[in-house]
Every structure is written in C-alpha cells, then in structure tokens.
Amino acid sequence: MNKKDITDYFRSNIFESLAAYTGWKIIKSSKSNGIVSREMAERYVEIQKDYPNFFDLAEQAFLIQFVMLSLHSFDSDTRSHSLYKVDEQKTKIFIQQNKNVLDRLFDLRNNLFAHKDATLGTSRYTIPSI
C-alpha cells in the first residue's frame, strides 16, 4: 500500500471509531441525570433493564471497537499499516501531545480487551468520564 491508500484507510477507520464512540456515549449518557432529564434517564434505565443482554453487550462492543480502532492507527509493528508509514515524525509528535489519553487507551487494550491480565484484575480499570 502506498501512503495515499494508508491515509484513505485510516480516514475511514477514524469515522468507524467515532461511530463506535458515539454509540457507546449515547447508551452511557441516556442513564445520566446530568446529561438528560431525570425522567428521561429513569425511562432509559427501565428500557435497558428490560433488555439487559442487548444493552450491556452493545455498550461493551462499542467501547471495545472504539479503543481497538483508535489505537490501530498507532501500531508500531513494522508488519502493520499505521500512520507511522504515512509520516513517522508527525505521528510521534501527535502521540507525545496526546500521551495521557493514548496511554490510558493502550492500557485498557493491552490489559483488559486484547489480553486479560490475571495479575491486575479489572477493578483498577475505569473508563474516562463522558
């Protein structure tokens, strides 16, 4: 793949990642009195209680998809297509400027989603507030 093909691929990847984040945020936000009215939050919570398998699964799938697709762009493995192959210098600068957020996402991916770290458990993992 040439740089244009890689850039086009990641442009699409960004939109898929944003869609996954939006789906996750909508499900999470619908339960929050601070975002929707108390009446709406209660209504959405009741609906989600009626279909817990769907909403729990959808919420988790959206979150995992968002994290995995977002980090795909920053794969440093030479066998992978990543933004390093488009512009290594700018990619490194972006990563440094967004280090805190990316480190938290990489930590989630590496220790909870891609691999289940048996020594850490899951209690220390919290998703950033929406």
N, C-alpha and C positions, 0 to 999 in steps of 0.2 A: 504494500500500500504506500502511496505517496503522501506527502503532508496534507494535500487538499482532501484526499479520501479520509485520512485520520481525523482531520478537523471536522469534516461533514459528519462522520460517525459520532464524534463527541458532541457536536451540536445537537444531534438527535438524542443522545444519551442525557444531556442536560435537561431537555424537555421531559423525557421519561422520568428522570429523577424528581423534577419539580412536580410532576403529576402525582407521583407516589407520596411526596411530602404533603401535598395539598390534601390528598385522600386521608392520610394519617391525621393531619391537623384538623380536618373537618370532624372526624369521629371524636378526637380528643376535645376539641372546642365545644362540641354540642353538649358536653356534660359539665361545662364550666359556667357558674353563675357570673363570673367576671367578664365573660365574653358574650353570652346570650342571657336573656332574662331568666329569672328563677323558674318561671312557669315553663319556658321552653326547655331549660336544662332538665327539669323534672320529667317532662314529656319524653325527651330523647332518652333519658336514662331508663324509663319504663319500657320504651320500644326496644332498647338494647338489651334489657333483661329478658324480654320475650324471645329474643333471638341471639343468645349469648355466643353460641358457636360461630355464627356468621360474623358478628361484630368483633369479637376477640381475635378471630383468625384474620379478618380483613385488616384490623388495626396493626397486628403484628406483621402481616405480609407487606403492607405499605411501608412500615418503618424499615424492615429489612431491605426491601427493594431500594428505598431511598439511600440508605447507608451504602449498600453494595455498589449501586450505580454511581453515586457521587465519588466514591473512592477509586473506582475503576480508572478514572482519568489520571490518577497519580500513581499508577503501578510502576514501580521502578525496575521490575523484571525485564531484562532485555528481550525476552521472547514475546512480551505483551505489547499491544498497541497502547500507547499512552500519550499524554501531552508532552512528555519528555522528548518524544520523537518529532514533535512539531517545533518546539522551541524550548530547549532544556533550561536556558538561563531564565526566561520569563516564568517557566513552571516552578523553578526553585524559588524565585522571588515571591510568587503567589503563595507557595506553601509556607514560606517563612512569615509572610504577612498575616496568614490565617492559621498559624501553628496551633493555637489553643483549641480552636474548633476542630481542626483536622486531627489533632492528637486524640481528642475525645471520641471522634468517629472511628478512627483506626483502632482505638482500644475496644470499643464496642464490637467492631467487626472481628477483630482478632481473638478476643476472649469470650465472646458471647454468641455471635452469629456464625462465623466461619468455623470456629473451634470452641468447644465448651471447656473452659479452663476449670478443671476439677479442683485446683488448689484455691481458687479465688471465690468460688460460688457466684451467685448472682446478686446478692444483697448490696454490693458496693456500686452496682451499675444503676445510674439514674439517667433518664432521658432529659436533655435540657428543656426547660420550660418553654411552652409555646407562647 
